[in-house]
């Protein structure tokens, strides 16, 4: 799904971010996360609406969902003039330093 959504594999995405062991999903930007969510939720909805059975059909749904998210990414990039994928990491300021 990563390849069709972002045009790169998860391994390549981690390399762009400079990750060795970090969890990619925990460190992507809000826009990257939104596209992952679009892709996953679309795949889920396709599975449900089609009552998909069998590995090959499930893989087709995932590929279609990835393409939808990928097309969305391309539209965002065309309108903003900048790539969605970046070296930036999602860091919530002061998350670890909050007082209870």
N, CA and C of each residue as an Amber inpcrd file, in Angstrom:
protein
   300
   0.8180000  -1.1820000   0.0000000   0.0000000   0.0000000   0.0000000
   0.8730000   1.2610000   0.0000000   2.0050000   1.2040000   0.6690000
   2.9050000   2.3540000   0.7290000   3.3940000   2.7500000  -0.6660000
   3.7170000   1.7590000  -1.4610000   4.2390000   2.0130000  -2.8110000
   3.2030000   2.7500000  -3.6570000   1.9490000   2.3110000  -3.5940000
   0.9360000   2.9680000  -4.4210000   0.4800000   4.3070000  -3.8350000
   0.5540000   4.4560000  -2.5180000   0.1640000   5.7240000  -1.8960000
   1.2450000   6.7840000  -2.0600000   2.4900000   6.4080000  -1.7590000
   3.5850000   7.3930000  -1.7480000   4.5530000   7.2750000  -2.9240000
   4.4270000   6.2140000  -3.6910000   5.3410000   6.0270000  -4.8180000
   6.6910000   5.4650000  -4.3930000   6.8140000   5.1040000  -3.1190000
   8.0390000   4.5100000  -2.5800000   7.6570000   3.4300000  -1.5630000
   8.5850000   2.5540000  -1.2960000   8.3360000   1.5150000  -0.3050000
   8.5060000   2.0820000   1.1050000   8.0360000   1.3360000   2.0880000
   8.2160000   1.7560000   3.4850000   9.6990000   1.8690000   3.8210000
  10.5000000   0.9630000   3.2870000  11.9430000   0.9870000   3.5300000
  12.5570000   2.2750000   2.9660000  12.1380000   2.6680000   1.7750000
  12.6370000   3.9070000   1.1740000  12.1610000   5.1250000   1.9780000
  10.9320000   5.0600000   2.4540000  10.3700000   6.1520000   3.2500000
  11.1790000   6.3280000   4.5360000  11.5220000   5.2090000   5.1730000
  12.3480000   5.2630000   6.3880000  13.7150000   5.8690000   6.0840000
  14.2790000   5.5230000   4.9370000  15.5890000   6.0580000   4.5530000
  15.5260000   7.5700000   4.3680000  14.4510000   8.0680000   3.7600000
  14.2820000   9.5110000   3.5790000  14.2340000  10.2160000   4.9360000
  13.5520000   9.5940000   5.8900000  13.4410000  10.1660000   7.2320000
  14.7210000   9.9870000   8.0440000  15.6300000   9.1180000   7.5700000
  16.8690000   8.8650000   8.2890000  16.6900000   7.9170000   9.4560000
  15.7120000   7.0300000   9.3620000  15.4200000   6.0940000  10.4430000
  16.2200000   4.8100000  10.3070000  16.5780000   4.2880000  11.4230000
  17.1980000   2.9540000  11.4820000  16.1920000   1.9830000  12.1000000
  15.7740000   2.2860000  13.3340000  14.8750000   1.3930000  14.0600000
  13.5410000   2.0390000  14.4140000  13.4320000   3.3430000  14.2330000
  12.2150000   4.0480000  14.6190000  11.0030000   3.5270000  13.8420000
   9.8590000   3.6220000  14.4810000   8.6050000   3.2350000  13.8460000
   8.1860000   4.3530000  12.8950000   8.0230000   4.0310000  11.6450000
   7.6790000   5.0360000  10.6390000   6.3510000   5.7070000  10.9560000
   5.3570000   4.9240000  11.2880000   4.0200000   5.4730000  11.5320000
   3.9990000   6.4790000  12.6840000   4.8480000   6.2850000  13.6690000
   4.8950000   7.1930000  14.8120000   5.6410000   8.4890000  14.5080000
   6.2740000   8.5730000  13.3600000   7.1410000   9.7160000  13.0700000
   6.8530000  10.4090000  11.7450000   5.7500000  10.0680000  11.0980000
   5.4380000  10.7350000   9.8390000   4.6610000  12.0240000  10.1130000
   4.6570000  12.9060000   9.1200000   3.9580000  14.1850000   9.2750000
   2.4470000  13.9580000   9.2700000   1.7210000  14.9770000   9.6640000
   0.2600000  14.8800000   9.6810000  -0.2920000  14.5550000   8.2920000
   0.2590000  15.1700000   7.2570000  -0.2230000  14.9250000   5.8980000
   0.0650000  13.4810000   5.4690000   1.2490000  12.9930000   5.7820000
   1.5870000  11.5990000   5.4580000   0.6390000  10.6520000   6.1890000
   0.3790000  10.9370000   7.4540000  -0.5270000  10.1000000   8.2390000
  -1.9460000  10.1380000   7.6680000  -2.3820000  11.3050000   7.2500000
  -3.7190000  11.4300000   6.6560000  -3.8450000  10.5480000   5.4170000
  -2.8140000  10.5160000   4.6040000  -2.8550000   9.6920000   3.3960000
  -2.8230000   8.2010000   3.7290000  -2.0640000   7.8290000   4.7470000
  -2.0640000   6.4330000   5.2010000  -3.4730000   6.0580000   5.6550000
  -4.0900000   6.9470000   6.4230000  -5.4490000   6.6840000   6.9080000
  -6.4460000   6.5730000   5.7660000  -6.3460000   7.4580000   4.7840000
  -7.2310000   7.3910000   3.6150000  -7.0750000   6.0390000   2.9300000
  -5.8550000   5.6180000   2.7380000  -5.5850000   4.3580000   2.0680000
  -6.1510000   3.1730000   2.8450000  -5.8870000   3.1350000   4.1440000
  -6.3510000   2.0200000   4.9680000  -7.8760000   1.9870000   5.0860000
  -8.4830000   3.1440000   5.3060000  -9.9370000   3.1880000   5.4430000
 -10.6490000   2.8820000   4.1230000 -10.0580000   3.3130000   3.0200000
 -10.6320000   3.0020000   1.7130000 -10.5700000   1.5010000   1.4550000
  -9.4360000   0.8770000   1.7800000  -9.3150000  -0.5740000   1.6100000
 -10.3630000  -1.2990000   2.4530000 -10.5230000  -0.8550000   3.6800000
 -11.5040000  -1.4540000   4.5840000 -12.9180000  -1.3210000   4.0170000
 -13.2390000  -0.1430000   3.5090000 -14.5750000   0.0800000   2.9440000
 -14.7940000  -0.7470000   1.6790000 -13.7590000  -0.8700000   0.8490000
 -13.8700000  -1.7150000  -0.3430000 -14.1190000  -3.1700000   0.0520000
 -13.3920000  -3.6500000   1.0590000 -13.5870000  -5.0210000   1.5400000
 -15.0320000  -5.2340000   1.9840000 -15.5340000  -4.2840000   2.7640000
 -16.9020000  -4.4120000   3.2910000 -17.9560000  -4.3260000   2.2000000
 -17.8360000  -3.3230000   1.3540000 -18.8760000  -3.1050000   0.3440000
 -18.8920000  -4.2100000  -0.7080000 -17.7500000  -4.8070000  -0.9660000
 -17.6660000  -5.8890000  -1.9560000 -17.7810000  -7.2710000  -1.3140000
 -17.7480000  -7.2970000   0.0160000 -17.7210000  -8.5700000   0.7340000
 -16.5940000  -9.4470000   0.1690000 -15.4410000  -8.8510000   0.0790000
 -14.2950000  -9.4720000  -0.5730000 -13.8500000 -10.7420000   0.1350000
 -13.6120000 -11.7690000  -0.6660000 -13.1030000 -13.0490000  -0.1650000
 -11.8870000 -13.4450000  -1.0040000 -10.9430000 -14.0700000  -0.3600000
  -9.7690000 -14.5720000  -1.0790000  -8.6410000 -13.5600000  -1.1340000
  -7.4440000 -14.0870000  -1.0210000  -6.2410000 -13.2440000  -0.9570000
  -6.0940000 -12.3570000  -2.1840000  -6.3090000 -12.9070000  -3.3480000
  -6.1270000 -12.1430000  -4.5830000  -7.1030000 -10.9640000  -4.6520000
  -8.3450000 -11.1980000  -4.2640000  -9.3350000 -10.1160000  -4.2800000
  -9.0480000  -9.0670000  -3.2030000  -8.5840000  -9.5160000  -2.0420000
  -8.1990000  -8.5760000  -0.9920000  -7.0280000  -7.7100000  -1.4410000
  -6.0630000  -8.3230000  -2.1180000  -4.9190000  -7.5740000  -2.6330000
  -5.3600000  -6.5570000  -3.6790000  -6.3560000  -6.9020000  -4.4780000
  -6.8920000  -5.9580000  -5.4710000  -7.4970000  -4.7440000  -4.7640000
  -8.2670000  -4.9970000  -3.6990000  -8.8630000  -3.8900000  -2.9430000
  -7.7880000  -2.9740000  -2.3660000  -6.7420000  -3.5650000  -1.8190000
  -5.6440000  -2.7890000  -1.2300000  -4.9410000  -1.9630000  -2.3040000
  -4.7120000  -2.5660000  -3.4640000  -4.0560000  -1.8460000  -4.5600000
  -4.9140000  -0.6660000  -5.0260000  -6.2090000  -0.8740000  -5.1340000
  -7.1100000   0.2010000  -5.5470000  -7.1410000   1.3210000  -4.5080000
  -7.1710000   0.9530000  -3.2450000  -7.1710000   1.9460000  -2.1720000
  -5.8740000   2.7560000  -2.1920000  -4.7530000   2.0800000  -2.4040000
  -3.4730000   2.7670000  -2.4990000  -3.4330000   3.7470000  -3.6630000
  -4.0300000   3.3460000  -4.7750000  -4.0690000   4.2330000  -5.9500000
  -4.9050000   5.4740000  -5.6570000  -6.0270000   5.2950000  -4.9700000
  -6.8740000   6.4290000  -4.6130000  -6.0890000   7.4070000  -3.7320000
  -5.4110000   6.8880000  -2.7210000  -4.6050000   7.7410000  -1.8350000
  -3.4370000   8.3560000  -2.5990000  -2.8400000   7.5850000  -3.5040000
  -1.7340000   8.0920000  -4.3220000  -2.1790000   9.2360000  -5.2270000
  -3.3530000   9.0830000  -5.8280000  -3.9030000  10.1580000  -6.6660000
  -4.1780000  11.4040000  -5.8320000  -4.6650000  11.1920000  -4.6180000
  -4.9080000  12.3100000  -3.7040000  -3.5980000  13.0200000  -3.3740000
  -2.5540000  12.2230000  -3.0850000  -1.2260000  12.7990000  -2.7920000
  -0.7520000  13.6540000  -3.9590000  -0.8930000  13.1460000  -5.1670000
  -0.4340000  13.8800000  -6.3540000  -1.2010000  15.1890000  -6.5230000
  -2.4910000  15.1770000  -6.2550000  -3.2780000  16.4050000  -6.3420000
  -2.8160000  17.4290000  -5.3050000  -2.5560000  16.9570000  -4.0960000
  -2.0650000  17.8540000  -3.0360000  -0.7220000  18.4520000  -3.4490000
   0.1620000  17.6130000  -3.9650000   1.4810000  18.0950000  -4.3960000
   1.3560000  19.0960000  -5.5340000   0.4460000  18.8470000  -6.4840000
   0.2430000  19.7800000  -7.5930000  -0.2790000  21.1270000  -7.1160000
  -1.1900000  21.1020000  -6.1590000  -1.7900000  22.3510000  -5.6640000
  -0.8550000  23.1250000  -4.7370000  -0.0690000  22.4040000  -3.9280000
   0.8200000  23.0950000  -2.9760000   2.1900000  23.3980000  -3.5740000
   2.5500000  22.6630000  -4.6150000   3.8540000  22.8640000  -5.2330000
   5.0030000  22.2560000  -4.4410000   4.6770000  21.4010000  -3.4880000
   5.7420000  20.7610000  -2.7140000   5.3810000  19.3000000  -2.4360000
   6.4100000  18.4750000  -2.2550000   6.1370000  17.0550000  -2.0180000
   5.5170000  16.8080000  -0.6450000   4.6730000  15.8040000  -0.5830000
   4.0650000  15.4030000   0.6980000   5.1060000  14.7130000   1.5620000
   5.9050000  13.8740000   0.9490000   6.9310000  13.1420000   1.6870000
   8.0770000  14.0900000   1.9960000   8.4530000  14.1190000   3.2590000
   9.5420000  15.0010000   3.6520000  10.4130000  14.3270000   4.6950000
  11.5210000  14.9560000   4.9740000  12.4060000  14.4490000   6.0270000
  11.8730000  14.7970000   7.4120000  10.8800000  15.6800000   7.4420000
  10.3000000  16.1000000   8.7140000   9.7060000  14.9180000   9.4570000
   9.7880000  15.0250000  10.7670000   9.2120000  14.0100000  11.6330000
   8.0980000  14.6610000  12.4140000   7.0690000  13.9170000  12.6990000
   5.9800000  14.4490000  13.5190000   6.4000000  14.3650000  14.9690000
   6.5600000  15.5160000  15.5550000   6.9240000  15.5740000  16.9660000
   5.9300000  16.5030000  17.6430000   5.2180000  15.9860000  18.6020000
   4.2890000  16.8210000  19.3410000   5.0760000  17.5450000  20.4220000
   5.1500000  18.8730000  20.3500000   5.9650000  19.6260000  21.3000000
   5.5740000  19.3600000  22.7570000   6.5740000  19.2070000  23.5600000
   6.4110000  19.0630000  25.0090000   5.5720000  17.8710000  25.4460000
   5.3670000  16.9200000  24.5790000   4.5730000  15.7500000  24.9500000
   5.1860000  15.0190000  26.1290000   6.4990000  14.8960000  26.1280000
   7.1620000  14.1640000  27.2010000   7.3710000  15.0110000  28.4470000
   7.2590000  16.3210000  28.3010000   7.5170000  17.2060000  29.4330000
   6.2490000  17.7430000  30.0950000   5.1110000  17.1990000  29.7300000
   3.8590000  17.6730000  30.3330000   3.7960000  17.3150000  31.8030000
   3.3050000  18.2640000  32.5690000   3.1260000  18.0200000  33.9990000
   1.7520000  17.4050000  34.2220000   1.6980000  16.4930000  35.1490000
   0.4260000  15.8100000  35.4290000  -0.3510000  16.5320000  36.4850000
